Amino acid sequence: MTAKAIALMFLLEAMVTPSSAWPQVPAPLSHPSLSLMTNGWVDSISVAPDGSIVLGGSFSLINGVPRANIARLLPDHSLDPEWNPGADDEVRATAIAADGTVYAGGIFHNIGGAQRAYLAKLAGSGSGAADATWNAHAGQWVYALATDEDGVYAAGRFQSMGGTPRQFLARLSADSGDADADWDPSPNAEVYALSLDHSGSIYAAGAFKSIGGESRTYVAKLSTANGGAADHNWNAEVDGVASAVIVDAVDHSVFVGAGRVSKHSDSDGSADTTWSKDAIYSTASLALDGAGWLYVGGGDVTIHKVATTGTGQSDPAWKAPLITGSSIYGQRIASLAIADGNIVAGGYFTGLGAETRLGVGFLSPEGAVLGFADAARPGAVHAIAREADGSMIVGGDFFLADAGVPRGNVLRLDADGQLDPVWNPKADGTVYAVAIGGSGAIYIGGAFWNIGRETAPAVARVSGSTGEVDPSWTKTYLTGNGGEVLALAVDSDERIYVGGSFFLARLESSGALDSSWNPHPDGAVNALAIDSSGNIYAGGSFVAIDGIHHPSFARFLPGANTIEPAWGPYLNGRLDALAFDDSSGQLYVGGRFNYCDEIPQGGVARIPVLGSGAIDATWQPKLPIINFGVRAFALSQQGNIYIAATQDLDPWGKTYKISTMSPGNIDLSWHPMPTGGWIDAISVSLAGNVVEGGNFTRMGGTDRLSIVAVPPEAPDKIFVGPFE
């Protein structure tokens, strides 16, 4: 075989070999290494007789130690170092049997080292391995669990369980996981919560209107015998779909959360009209302490403590902590339990009172915030912008950085990749866009409502020295136009162009809305760029702007309020990234398209801005995958463009280094690939290093959570371009 034939064979192989087989080079630099994290979600809390606590939810770390969606805390609230079943998706329900066995339900398919769909029986000791012989064969998600001497009760959205048709509610053998052939209440809709009274009845709450052979709206009392028949005499009336129910072991009263929380008789279900908590709405969780107090949690900003008797008065000694979370996604207490006299709260939140608490927290009976067991997951980076001194402003979805240092969704790295110890704006929602003005001012946009203690809805200018909101900058309320800010660009007059969900706007340098510039896209604007002549480019998922058909991409001339309808190529998919190369006058466009003006073009193209808007046909990178989308890119001073992409059949990200010289050769020796996620943002440092952010856990075989820097070169470079 000739040398030319060997080279051709190697080239063909490189073009079709999956990227997972490519070398993971170059290795990441030592900084940044921040381990960005945000709060996980705790759906379920179960307390064992010995005081240990099983947590289920959506998280990947407990106190910084890997735990996949399920974990156990010892009685002193420290993490059990051995018990680690590890579920591959969310655990929504847990229950602990009298012998210590743990049952887990949710939306997972694998747990405890075994394939178990939606429901599993786990050892209460050792590593928490799944029982080898117990398999319920659940047909769909499981929302609630309860156990007694008769077996395991499971509720959810399934239509089959234990190898038998079972609609939304079933009882299973504790020995085999088979459905109890004699117990089948058959509710007509989903069941969300269960509570046993251990006197022969189980209460079910959900979205049903018939159950156990009776017409029952949202809550019912069922016999644990007699086939699961509904109690003929018990019929509680509640306001809506019920998401929580609990029985008081002292007087057998039944408390139901259905929007508001209500108290009912255990004999007939009648409401106690003297006990009224109409002011408590969005109830999702209930807990009783056995001493006459009921704890209520949900979508409110606090946890309520009310008496189980009398009028249900609030405890005057209870100093309820304020629950904090995202301004967009809010906060929610999804689960409550009592352990050793204290309250364990789980849900979606980032703080209890003045204390940082991620997803789970402990409170004293007086409401004091106690020790922590943070449930976290890797954060995400959505935007990176370089300042003139080489510092990087990083925006995304994260709450902790650099060994637990609080950073609310935006931070600064110095030129060496180290976390700025002072600069901390504290956005209370996700940051999707960052831009640096000519004056050095920093603009951030996203899904937040506040920066620190200042109201700053979705877009703000912050101080370059402290990160505080610029008090002289006018607050403009853009979110009423349809959603969050996704893109920012600043022109030479320090006017700010803002793109987002169904809007495109221009702000004056003062921050005031420029009402004279008011295009109306019919979809999201995901990317913005401005060239050296002041032309404005917008890309996104829109089809038209101001009624002019111009899918995904448009240009505005300086001062013009409408697009140039004849300029630019036709793209057959959305556009997510834009970058202007001032040295060459070329505009790079990237997104989820594979044709430009009916010319095959795999997600990236470039356009001379001084031309008619036709793509540069001489620059045709031959990327080794198809049907993929470009999420972000960055230009370097060395004549390269770095591209982050994803593929339909492979959701994980890939990064490419491509020459800006025609024909657009790819450097095959440079291929750091993330593990467990994708790349959403790229920038190039003053030293030429490539800073990448996204949602990943490793890069190039090295642990990195969500942000990494890699050198621009790798040894033994191999370039591949179009065939000659």
MIFI-823470 format. One record per residue (C-alpha): residue number from 0; z, y, x; residue in three letters; chain. Coordinates in steps of 0.25 Angstrom, whole numbers. Layout:
> NUM  Z  Y  X  Ala  A
...
//
This chain:
> 0  0  0  0  Met  A
> 1  -4  14  6  Thr  A
> 2  6  25  8  Ala  A
> 3  -1  33  -3  Lys  A
> 4  1  21  -13  Ala  A
> 5  15  20  -9  Ile  A
> 6  18  34  -12  Ala  A
> 7  11  34  -25  Leu  A
> 8  19  22  -29  Met  A
> 9  32  29  -25  Phe  A
> 10  28  41  -33  Leu  A
> 11  25  33  -46  Leu  A
> 12  38  26  -45  Glu  A
> 13  45  39  -43  Ala  A
> 14  38  45  -55  Met  A
> 15  43  34  -65  Val  A
> 16  56  29  -59  Thr  A
> 17  68  33  -67  Pro  A
> 18  76  45  -62  Ser  A
> 19  88  36  -61  Ser  A
> 20  82  29  -49  Ala  A
> 21  79  42  -42  Trp  A
> 22  89  46  -30  Pro  A
> 23  101  54  -34  Gln  A
> 24  99  64  -24  Val  A
> 25  103  74  -19  Pro  A
> 26  118  72  -21  Ala  A
> 27  126  83  -28  Pro  A
> 28  133  94  -20  Leu  A
> 29  148  94  -19  Ser  A
> 30  148  107  -28  His  A
> 31  148  109  -40  Pro  A
> 32  157  97  -44  Ser  A
> 33  164  103  -56  Leu  A
> 34  166  91  -66  Ser  A
> 35  163  99  -78  Leu  A
> 36  170  94  -90  Met  A
> 37  171  97  -105  Thr  A
> 38  180  92  -116  Asn  A
> 39  178  78  -122  Gly  A
> 40  181  75  -136  Trp  A
> 41  192  66  -141  Val  A
> 42  190  59  -154  Asp  A
> 43  201  49  -155  Ser  A
> 44  215  48  -150  Ile  A
> 45  223  35  -152  Ser  A
> 46  238  33  -147  Val  A
> 47  243  20  -143  Ala  A
> 48  258  16  -145  Pro  A
> 49  261  17  -130  Asp  A
> 50  256  32  -131  Gly  A
> 51  243  30  -124  Ser  A
> 52  231  38  -130  Ile  A
> 53  217  33  -132  Val  A
> 54  206  44  -133  Leu  A
> 55  192  43  -138  Gly  A
> 56  181  53  -139  Gly  A
> 57  170  59  -130  Ser  A
> 58  174  61  -116  Phe  A
> 59  172  56  -102  Ser  A
> 60  184  61  -95  Leu  A
> 61  199  61  -97  Ile  A
> 62  207  70  -88  Asn  A
> 63  195  69  -79  Gly  A
> 64  194  54  -78  Val  A
> 65  182  47  -84  Pro  A
> 66  184  41  -98  Arg  A
> 67  173  39  -107  Ala  A
> 68  176  43  -122  Asn  A
> 69  189  34  -122  Ile  A
> 70  202  35  -114  Ala  A
> 71  217  32  -115  Arg  A
> 72  228  41  -111  Leu  A
> 73  242  35  -106  Leu  A
> 74  254  40  -113  Pro  A
> 75  256  51  -103  Asp  A
> 76  242  56  -107  His  A
> 77  236  52  -94  Ser  A
> 78  223  44  -94  Leu  A
> 79  224  29  -94  Asp  A
> 80  217  26  -80  Pro  A
> 81  213  12  -84  Glu  A
> 82  209  12  -99  Trp  A
> 83  195  17  -99  Asn  A
> 84  185  10  -110  Pro  A
> 85  175  20  -108  Gly  A
> 86  166  23  -121  Ala  A
> 87  151  27  -119  Asp  A
> 88  152  37  -131  Asp  A
> 89  162  44  -140  Glu  A
> 90  175  36  -144  Val  A
> 91  179  42  -158  Arg  A
> 92  190  33  -162  Ala  A
> 93  201  25  -156  Thr  A
> 94  212  16  -161  Ala  A
> 95  223  8  -154  Ile  A
> 96  228  -5  -160  Ala  A
> 97  242  -10  -159  Ala  A
> 98  239  -18  -147  Asp  A
> 99  234  -7  -139  Gly  A
> 100  219  -10  -141  Thr  A
> 101  210  2  -142  Val  A
> 102  199  3  -152  Tyr  A
> 103  188  14  -150  Ala  A
> 104  177  19  -159  Gly  A
> 105  166  29  -157  Gly  A
> 106  151  30  -154  Ile  A
> 107  151  22  -141  Phe  A
> 108  144  10  -138  His  A
> 109  151  5  -125  Asn  A
> 110  166  6  -122  Ile  A
> 111  177  -2  -115  Gly  A
> 112  166  -8  -106  Gly  A
> 113  159  -15  -118  Ala  A
> 114  148  -12  -128  Gln  A
> 115  155  -8  -140  Arg  A
> 116  148  1  -151  Ala  A
> 117  157  11  -158  Tyr  A
> 118  170  3  -158  Leu  A
> 119  178  -5  -147  Ala  A
> 120  191  -12  -145  Lys  A
> 121  197  -8  -131  Leu  A
> 122  208  -14  -123  Ala  A
> 123  220  -6  -124  Gly  A
> 124  223  -9  -109  Ser  A
> 125  216  -10  -96  Gly  A
> 126  202  -3  -96  Ser  A
> 127  201  -3  -111  Gly  A
> 128  190  -13  -111  Ala  A
> 129  183  -16  -124  Ala  A
> 130  187  -29  -131  Asp  A
> 131  176  -39  -127  Ala  A
> 132  177  -47  -141  Thr  A
> 133  179  -35  -150  Trp  A
> 134  166  -28  -155  Asn  A
> 135  166  -21  -168  Ala  A
> 136  150  -19  -168  His  A
> 137  152  -5  -174  Ala  A
> 138  139  0  -180  Gly  A
> 139  142  15  -178  Gln  A
> 140  152  25  -174  Trp  A
> 141  167  23  -176  Val  A
> 142  175  36  -179  Tyr  A
> 143  189  30  -182  Ala  A
> 144  198  18  -179  Leu  A
> 145  211  12  -184  Ala  A
> 146  219  -1  -181  Thr  A
> 147  229  -9  -188  Asp  A
> 148  233  -24  -188  Glu  A
> 149  221  -27  -197  Asp  A
> 150  210  -22  -187  Gly  A
> 151  203  -10  -183  Val  A
> 152  197  0  -192  Tyr  A
> 153  185  8  -188  Ala  A
> 154  178  20  -195  Ala  A
> 155  165  27  -192  Gly  A
> 156  151  28  -196  Arg  A
> 157  147  13  -194  Phe  A
> 158  140  4  -204  Gln  A
> 159  144  -9  -197  Ser  A
> 160  156  -14  -190  Met  A
> 161  161  -27  -184  Gly  A
> 162  148  -33  -187  Gly  A
> 163  149  -30  -202  Thr  A
> 164  144  -19  -211  Pro  A
> 165  155  -9  -211  Arg  A
> 166  153  5  -216  Gln  A
> 167  161  16  -209  Phe  A
> 168  174  8  -209  Leu  A
> 169  178  -5  -204  Ala  A
> 170  190  -14  -200  Arg  A
> 171  188  -23  -188  Leu  A
> 172  195  -35  -182  Ser  A
> 173  204  -31  -170  Ala  A
> 174  200  -45  -164  Asp  A
> 175  185  -45  -165  Ser  A
> 176  180  -31  -171  Gly  A
> 177  174  -38  -183  Asp  A
> 178  174  -30  -196  Ala  A
> 179  185  -35  -206  Asp  A
> 180  176  -42  -217  Ala  A
> 181  187  -38  -227  Asp  A
> 182  189  -23  -225  Trp  A
> 183  177  -14  -228  Asp  A
> 184  180  -1  -235  Pro  A
> 185  165  4  -233  Ser  A
> 186  166  19  -234  Pro  A
> 187  153  26  -237  Asn  A
> 188  154  36  -226  Ala  A
> 189  160  37  -212  Glu  A
> 190  175  36  -209  Val  A
> 191  181  45  -199  Tyr  A
> 192  196  42  -198  Ala  A
> 193  206  31  -201  Leu  A
> 194  221  30  -203  Ser  A
> 195  229  18  -205  Leu  A
> 196  242  19  -213  Asp  A
> 197  246  4  -208  His  A
> 198  250  1  -222  Ser  A
> 199  238  -5  -227  Gly  A
> 200  229  7  -228  Ser  A
> 201  219  14  -219  Ile  A
> 202  214  29  -222  Tyr  A
> 203  199  32  -219  Ala  A
> 204  193  46  -218  Ala  A
> 205  179  50  -217  Gly  A
> 206  166  54  -225  Ala  A
> 207  166  43  -235  Phe  A
> 208  167  44  -250  Lys  A
> 209  169  29  -254  Ser  A
> 210  177  19  -246  Ile  A
> 211  185  6  -249  Gly  A
> 212  178  4  -263  Gly  A
> 213  183  18  -267  Glu  A
> 214  178  32  -268  Ser  A
> 215  185  40  -258  Arg  A
> 216  181  53  -252  Thr  A
> 217  183  54  -237  Tyr  A
> 218  197  47  -236  Val  A
> 219  202  34  -241  Ala  A
> 220  214  25  -240  Lys  A
> 221  209  10  -237  Leu  A
> 222  216  -3  -238  Ser  A
> 223  217  -10  -224  Thr  A
> 224  216  -23  -233  Ala  A
> 225  208  -25  -246  Asn  A
> 226  195  -23  -239  Gly  A
> 227  198  -8  -236  Gly  A
> 228  198  -4  -250  Ala  A
> 229  201  11  -253  Ala  A
> 230  215  13  -259  Asp  A
> 231  212  15  -274  His  A
> 232  223  25  -276  Asn  A
> 233  221  33  -264  Trp  A
> 234  211  44  -264  Asn  A
> 235  212  57  -256  Ala  A
> 236  204  69  -259  Glu  A
> 237  199  77  -246  Val  A
> 238  190  88  -244  Asp  A
> 239  179  82  -235  Gly  A
> 240  176  71  -225  Val  A
> 241  189  66  -219  Ala  A
> 242  190  65  -204  Ser  A
> 243  204  62  -202  Ala  A
> 244  215  54  -209  Val  A
> 245  229  50  -205  Ile  A
> 246  241  43  -212  Val  A
> 247  255  48  -210  Asp  A
> 248  264  36  -206  Ala  A
> 249  276  43  -211  Val  A
> 250  273  46  -226  Asp  A
> 251  259  39  -227  His  A
> 252  252  53  -230  Ser  A
> 253  237  53  -227  Val  A
> 254  231  65  -220  Phe  A
> 255  216  68  -221  Val  A
> 256  208  77  -213  Gly  A
> 257  195  81  -221  Ala  A
> 258  193  95  -216  Gly  A
> 259  207  99  -220  Arg  A
> 260  219  89  -219  Val  A
> 261  225  84  -231  Ser  A
> 262  237  75  -234  Lys  A
> 263  237  64  -244  His  A
> 264  246  53  -251  Ser  A
> 265  244  39  -246  Asp  A
> 266  246  34  -260  Ser  A
> 267  235  41  -267  Asp  A
> 268  228  50  -257  Gly  A
> 269  232  63  -265  Ser  A
> 270  233  75  -257  Ala  A
> 271  246  82  -254  Asp  A
> 272  243  96  -259  Thr  A
> 273  256  101  -253  Thr  A
> 274  251  98  -239  Trp  A
> 275  239  106  -237  Ser  A
> 276  232  109  -224  Lys  A
> 277  220  116  -229  Asp  A
> 278  220  126  -217  Ala  A
> 279  217  114  -207  Ile  A
> 280  202  111  -207  Tyr  A
> 281  192  102  -200  Ser  A
> 282  203  91  -198  Thr  A
> 283  198  79  -189  Ala  A
> 284  211  73  -184  Ser  A
> 285  225  71  -189  Leu  A
> 286  238  65  -182  Ala  A
> 287  252  63  -187  Leu  A
> 288  264  63  -178  Asp  A
> 289  273  55  -187  Gly  A
> 290  283  67  -187  Ala  A
> 291  277  74  -199  Gly  A
> 292  266  82  -192  Trp  A
> 293  251  80  -194  Leu  A
> 294  241  85  -183  Tyr  A
> 295  228  90  -188  Val  A
> 296  216  92  -179  Gly  A
> 297  201  95  -181  Gly  A
> 298  191  107  -179  Gly  A
> 299  202  117  -179  Asp  A
> 300  207  125  -167  Val  A
> 301  221  119  -167  Thr  A
> 302  228  106  -171  Ile  A
> 303  237  107  -183  His  A
> 304  251  101  -185  Lys  A
> 305  256  100  -199  Val  A
> 306  267  93  -207  Ala  A
> 307  263  81  -214  Thr  A
> 308  273  84  -225  Thr  A
> 309  275  96  -234  Gly  A
> 310  264  106  -234  Thr  A
> 311  259  102  -221  Gly  A
> 312  264  114  -214  Gln  A
> 313  261  117  -199  Ser  A
> 314  271  114  -188  Asp  A
> 315  276  128  -184  Pro  A
> 316  280  122  -171  Ala  A
> 317  265  118  -168  Trp  A
> 318  258  127  -158  Lys  A
> 319  244  122  -161  Ala  A
> 320  235  124  -148  Pro  A
> 321  222  130  -150  Leu  A
> 322  211  120  -148  Ile  A
> 323  199  125  -140  Thr  A
> 324  185  120  -138  Gly  A
> 325  170  124  -138  Ser  A
> 326  167  136  -147  Ser  A
> 327  155  129  -152  Ile  A
> 328  160  115  -153  Tyr  A
> 329  174  119  -156  Gly  A
> 330  186  111  -155  Gln  A
> 331  191  99  -163  Arg  A
> 332  203  90  -163  Ile  A
> 333  197  76  -166  Ala  A
> 334  209  67  -164  Ser  A
> 335  224  69  -164  Leu  A
> 336  235  59  -161  Ala  A
> 337  250  59  -158  Ile  A
> 338  255  53  -145  Ala  A
> 339  269  53  -140  Asp  A
> 340  272  64  -150  Gly  A
> 341  261  73  -145  Asn  A
> 342  248  76  -151  Ile  A
> 343  235  71  -145  Val  A
> 344  223  79  -149  Ala  A
> 345  208  75  -146  Gly  A
> 346  195  82  -149  Gly  A
> 347  185  92  -144  Tyr  A
> 348  192  103  -137  Phe  A
> 349  195  110  -124  Thr  A
> 350  208  116  -125  Gly  A
> 351  222  115  -133  Leu  A
> 352  229  128  -133  Gly  A
> 353  228  134  -119  Ala  A
> 354  226  121  -112  Glu  A
> 355  213  114  -109  Thr  A
> 356  212  101  -116  Arg  A
> 357  199  93  -117  Leu  A
> 358  197  85  -129  Gly  A
> 359  212  80  -129  Val  A
> 360  225  86  -128  Gly  A
> 361  240  83  -131  Phe  A
> 362  249  92  -139  Leu  A
> 363  264  92  -141  Ser  A
> 364  270  92  -155  Pro  A
> 365  272  107  -154  Glu  A
> 366  257  109  -150  Gly  A
> 367  259  111  -135  Ala  A
> 368  247  106  -127  Val  A
> 369  251  94  -118  Leu  A
> 370  245  87  -106  Gly  A
> 371  230  84  -107  Phe  A
> 372  220  73  -106  Ala  A
> 373  207  80  -106  Asp  A
> 374  195  72  -112  Ala  A
> 375  183  78  -105  Ala  A
> 376  168  75  -103  Arg  A
> 377  158  81  -93  Pro  A
> 378  154  95  -96  Gly  A
> 379  139  100  -96  Ala  A
> 380  132  111  -89  Val  A
> 381  121  118  -97  His  A
> 382  118  130  -88  Ala  A
> 383  119  135  -74  Ile  A
> 384  115  149  -68  Ala  A
> 385  116  154  -54  Arg  A
> 386  122  167  -51  Glu  A
> 387  116  176  -39  Ala  A
> 388  128  172  -30  Asp  A
> 389  125  157  -32  Gly  A
> 390  136  154  -42  Ser  A
> 391  132  146  -54  Met  A
> 392  136  148  -69  Ile  A
> 393  137  135  -76  Val  A
> 394  137  134  -91  Gly  A
> 395  139  122  -100  Gly  A
> 396  149  113  -108  Asp  A
> 397  162  111  -99  Phe  A
> 398  176  115  -99  Phe  A
> 399  182  110  -86  Leu  A
> 400  176  111  -72  Ala  A
> 401  180  108  -58  Asp  A
> 402  193  99  -60  Ala  A
> 403  197  104  -73  Gly  A
> 404  195  119  -71  Val  A
> 405  192  125  -85  Pro  A
> 406  178  131  -86  Arg  A
> 407  173  134  -100  Gly  A
> 408  158  130  -101  Asn  A
> 409  154  140  -90  Val  A
> 410  158  141  -75  Leu  A
> 411  153  146  -62  Arg  A
> 412  150  139  -49  Leu  A
> 413  150  147  -36  Asp  A
> 414  138  145  -26  Ala  A
> 415  145  133  -20  Asp  A
> 416  146  126  -33  Gly  A
> 417  161  128  -35  Gln  A
> 418  168  132  -48  Leu  A
> 419  171  147  -49  Asp  A
> 420  186  147  -51  Pro  A
> 421  186  160  -58  Val  A
> 422  174  162  -67  Trp  A
> 423  177  155  -80  Asn  A
> 424  171  161  -93  Pro  A
> 425  176  150  -102  Lys  A
> 426  165  148  -113  Ala  A
> 427  170  141  -125  Asp  A
> 428  157  134  -127  Gly  A
> 429  145  128  -120  Thr  A
> 430  137  137  -111  Val  A
> 431  122  133  -111  Tyr  A
> 432  116  145  -103  Ala  A
> 433  120  154  -92  Val  A
> 434  112  166  -86  Ala  A
> 435  115  176  -75  Ile  A
> 436  111  190  -77  Gly  A
> 437  105  199  -66  Gly  A
> 438  118  207  -66  Ser  A
> 439  125  194  -63  Gly  A
> 440  131  193  -77  Ala  A
> 441  133  179  -82  Ile  A
> 442  128  175  -96  Tyr  A
> 443  132  162  -103  Ile  A
> 444  127  156  -116  Gly  A
> 445  130  144  -124  Gly  A
> 446  139  139  -136  Ala  A
> 447  151  147  -133  Phe  A
> 448  159  157  -141  Trp  A
> 449  169  163  -131  Asn  A
> 450  169  165  -116  Ile  A
> 451  184  165  -112  Gly  A
> 452  191  174  -123  Arg  A
> 453  179  182  -126  Glu  A
> 454  169  179  -138  Thr  A
> 455  155  177  -132  Ala  A
> 456  147  169  -142  Pro  A
> 457  136  161  -135  Ala  A
> 458  132  171  -124  Val  A
> 459  140  179  -114  Ala  A
> 460  140  187  -102  Arg  A
> 461  151  184  -92  Val  A
> 462  157  190  -80  Ser  A
> 463  152  184  -67  Gly  A
> 464  166  186  -60  Ser  A
> 465  175  181  -71  Thr  A
> 466  167  174  -82  Gly  A
> 467  172  183  -93  Glu  A
> 468  164  188  -104  Val  A
> 469  158  202  -101  Asp  A
> 470  165  211  -111  Pro  A
> 471  153  221  -110  Ser  A
> 472  143  211  -115  Trp  A
> 473  140  211  -130  Thr  A
> 474  144  198  -137  Lys  A
> 475  131  194  -145  Thr  A
> 476  133  183  -156  Tyr  A
> 477  120  174  -154  Leu  A
> 478  126  161  -159  Thr  A
> 479  123  165  -173  Gly  A
> 480  108  164  -170  Asn  A
> 481  109  149  -170  Gly  A
> 482  118  143  -159  Gly  A
> 483  121  143  -144  Glu  A
> 484  115  150  -132  Val  A
> 485  106  140  -124  Leu  A
> 486  99  150  -114  Ala  A
> 487  101  163  -107  Leu  A
> 488  92  172  -99  Ala  A
> 489  94  186  -93  Val  A
> 490  83  196  -90  Asp  A
> 491  82  207  -80  Ser  A
> 492  89  217  -90  Asp  A
> 493  101  208  -92  Glu  A
> 494  96  205  -106  Arg  A
> 495  100  191  -110  Ile  A
> 496  91  181  -117  Tyr  A
> 497  99  171  -125  Val  A
> 498  93  158  -131  Gly  A
> 499  100  147  -139  Gly  A
> 500  99  139  -152  Ser  A
> 501  89  146  -161  Phe  A
> 502  90  160  -154  Phe  A
> 503  85  169  -143  Leu  A
> 504  91  182  -140  Ala  A
> 505  92  193  -130  Arg  A
> 506  104  201  -127  Leu  A
> 507  105  214  -120  Glu  A
> 508  112  216  -107  Ser  A
> 509  124  220  -115  Ser  A
> 510  124  207  -123  Gly  A
> 511  119  214  -136  Ala  A
> 512  109  206  -143  Leu  A
> 513  95  212  -142  Asp  A
> 514  90  212  -156  Ser  A
> 515  76  216  -153  Ser  A
> 516  74  203  -146  Trp  A
> 517  75  192  -156  Asn  A
> 518  66  180  -155  Pro  A
> 519  69  169  -165  His  A
> 520  67  155  -159  Pro  A
> 521  67  143  -169  Asp  A
> 522  75  134  -159  Gly  A
> 523  84  134  -147  Ala  A
> 524  81  143  -135  Val  A
> 525  86  134  -123  Asn  A
> 526  80  142  -111  Ala  A
> 527  77  156  -107  Leu  A
> 528  70  162  -95  Ala  A
> 529  66  176  -90  Ile  A
> 530  55  178  -80  Asp  A
> 531  53  189  -70  Ser  A
> 532  45  197  -80  Ser  A
> 533  55  196  -90  Gly  A
> 534  48  186  -99  Asn  A
> 535  58  178  -107  Ile  A
> 536  56  163  -109  Tyr  A
> 537  63  155  -120  Ala  A
> 538  63  140  -121  Gly  A
> 539  69  130  -131  Gly  A
> 540  67  122  -143  Ser  A
> 541  61  132  -152  Phe  A
> 542  47  131  -159  Val  A
> 543  45  146  -162  Ala  A
> 544  51  159  -159  Ile  A
> 545  50  170  -169  Asp  A
> 546  40  161  -177  Gly  A
> 547  31  160  -165  Ile  A
> 548  28  145  -162  His  A
> 549  31  143  -147  His  A
> 550  39  130  -145  Pro  A
> 551  50  129  -135  Ser  A
> 552  46  141  -125  Phe  A
> 553  43  155  -127  Ala  A
> 554  41  168  -118  Arg  A
> 555  45  182  -122  Phe  A
> 556  39  194  -114  Leu  A
> 557  50  205  -110  Pro  A
> 558  54  213  -122  Gly  A
> 559  46  205  -132  Ala  A
> 560  53  199  -144  Asn  A
> 561  43  188  -146  Thr  A
> 562  37  177  -138  Ile  A
> 563  24  176  -131  Glu  A
> 564  17  166  -140  Pro  A
> 565  5  163  -131  Ala  A
> 566  14  161  -119  Trp  A
> 567  19  148  -114  Gly  A
> 568  16  133  -116  Pro  A
> 569  19  124  -128  Tyr  A
> 570  30  115  -125  Leu  A
> 571  32  102  -133  Asn  A
> 572  47  102  -132  Gly  A
> 573  59  111  -130  Arg  A
> 574  61  120  -118  Leu  A
> 575  75  119  -111  Asp  A
> 576  73  126  -97  Ala  A
> 577  66  138  -92  Leu  A
> 578  66  144  -77  Ala  A
> 579  58  155  -72  Phe  A
> 580  54  155  -57  Asp  A
> 581  52  170  -53  Asp  A
> 582  46  166  -39  Ser  A
> 583  34  159  -46  Ser  A
> 584  33  165  -60  Gly  A
> 585  35  151  -66  Gln  A
> 586  43  148  -78  Leu  A
> 587  48  133  -79  Tyr  A
> 588  51  127  -92  Val  A
> 589  58  114  -95  Gly  A
> 590  62  107  -107  Gly  A
> 591  59  95  -116  Arg  A
> 592  44  95  -117  Phe  A
> 593  33  87  -111  Asn  A
> 594  21  95  -114  Tyr  A
> 595  17  110  -111  Cys  A
> 596  5  114  -118  Asp  A
> 597  1  100  -120  Glu  A
> 598  2  97  -105  Ile  A
> 599  12  86  -101  Pro  A
> 600  24  93  -95  Gln  A
> 601  37  85  -94  Gly  A
> 602  48  95  -97  Gly  A
> 603  45  106  -87  Val  A
> 604  34  116  -84  Ala  A
> 605  32  129  -78  Arg  A
> 606  24  141  -83  Ile  A
> 607  19  153  -75  Pro  A
> 608  25  165  -83  Val  A
> 609  13  174  -79  Leu  A
> 610  3  165  -86  Gly  A
> 611  0  161  -100  Ser  A
> 612  12  152  -101  Gly  A
> 613  4  139  -98  Ala  A
> 614  12  129  -89  Ile  A
> 615  9  128  -74  Asp  A
> 616  1  115  -74  Ala  A
> 617  2  114  -59  Thr  A
> 618  17  112  -59  Trp  A
> 619  19  98  -66  Gln  A
> 620  32  91  -61  Pro  A
> 621  30  76  -63  Lys  A
> 622  44  72  -68  Leu  A
> 623  46  57  -68  Pro  A
> 624  51  57  -82  Ile  A
> 625  45  60  -96  Ile  A
> 626  50  66  -109  Asn  A
> 627  61  73  -103  Phe  A
> 628  67  87  -104  Gly  A
> 629  70  98  -94  Val  A
> 630  84  104  -96  Arg  A
> 631  85  113  -85  Ala  A
> 632  79  118  -72  Phe  A
> 633  81  127  -60  Ala  A
> 634  72  133  -50  Leu  A
> 635  75  134  -35  Ser  A
> 636  71  143  -24  Gln  A
> 637  65  131  -16  Gln  A
> 638  54  129  -26  Gly  A
> 639  60  119  -35  Asn  A
> 640  64  117  -49  Ile  A
> 641  75  108  -53  Tyr  A
> 642  74  102  -67  Ile  A
> 643  84  95  -76  Ala  A
> 644  78  85  -86  Ala  A
> 645  81  74  -96  Thr  A
> 646  73  63  -102  Gln  A
> 647  73  57  -116  Asp  A
> 648  76  43  -112  Leu  A
> 649  86  47  -101  Asp  A
> 650  95  58  -105  Pro  A
> 651  101  60  -92  Trp  A
> 652  96  72  -83  Gly  A
> 653  87  72  -71  Lys  A
> 654  85  83  -61  Thr  A
> 655  72  86  -54  Tyr  A
> 656  68  95  -43  Lys  A
> 657  53  100  -44  Ile  A
> 658  45  109  -35  Ser  A
> 659  40  122  -42  Thr  A
> 660  28  121  -33  Met  A
> 661  16  114  -41  Ser  A
> 662  15  103  -44  Pro  A
> 663  30  102  -46  Gly  A
> 664  34  90  -37  Asn  A
> 665  47  83  -40  Ile  A
> 666  57  81  -28  Asp  A
> 667  61  66  -31  Leu  A
> 668  71  66  -20  Ser  A
> 669  79  76  -28  Trp  A
> 670  85  69  -40  His  A
> 671  100  71  -43  Pro  A
> 672  102  65  -57  Met  A
> 673  114  67  -66  Pro  A
> 674  121  55  -72  Thr  A
> 675  127  55  -86  Gly  A
> 676  120  68  -91  Gly  A
> 677  109  78  -89  Trp  A
> 678  106  92  -82  Ile  A
> 679  106  104  -90  Asp  A
> 680  106  115  -80  Ala  A
> 681  101  118  -66  Ile  A
> 682  102  129  -56  Ser  A
> 683  99  131  -41  Val  A
> 684  110  137  -32  Ser  A
> 685  107  147  -21  Leu  A
> 686  108  136  -11  Ala  A
> 687  97  128  -19  Gly  A
> 688  106  118  -24  Asn  A
> 689  103  113  -38  Val  A
> 690  115  114  -48  Val  A
> 691  114  106  -60  Glu  A
> 692  122  105  -73  Gly  A
> 693  122  96  -85  Gly  A
> 694  130  85  -91  Asn  A
> 695  131  74  -81  Phe  A
> 696  142  67  -73  Thr  A
> 697  135  63  -60  Arg  A
> 698  124  69  -52  Met  A
> 699  116  62  -41  Gly  A
> 700  127  51  -41  Gly  A
> 701  139  61  -39  Thr  A
> 702  149  64  -50  Asp  A
> 703  146  78  -56  Arg  A
> 704  150  83  -69  Leu  A
> 705  139  92  -75  Ser  A
> 706  136  101  -63  Ile  A
> 707  131  98  -50  Val  A
> 708  123  104  -38  Ala  A
> 709  113  96  -30  Val  A
> 710  105  100  -17  Pro  A
> 711  91  104  -19  Pro  A
> 712  85  94  -9  Glu  A
> 713  86  79  -7  Ala  A
> 714  82  71  6  Pro  A
> 715  69  64  6  Asp  A
> 716  62  72  -5  Lys  A
> 717  51  65  -13  Ile  A
> 718  42  74  -21  Phe  A
> 719  33  69  -32  Val  A
> 720  22  77  -40  Gly  A
> 721  9  75  -47  Pro  A
> 722  0  65  -42  Phe  A
> 723  -12  71  -33  Glu  A
//
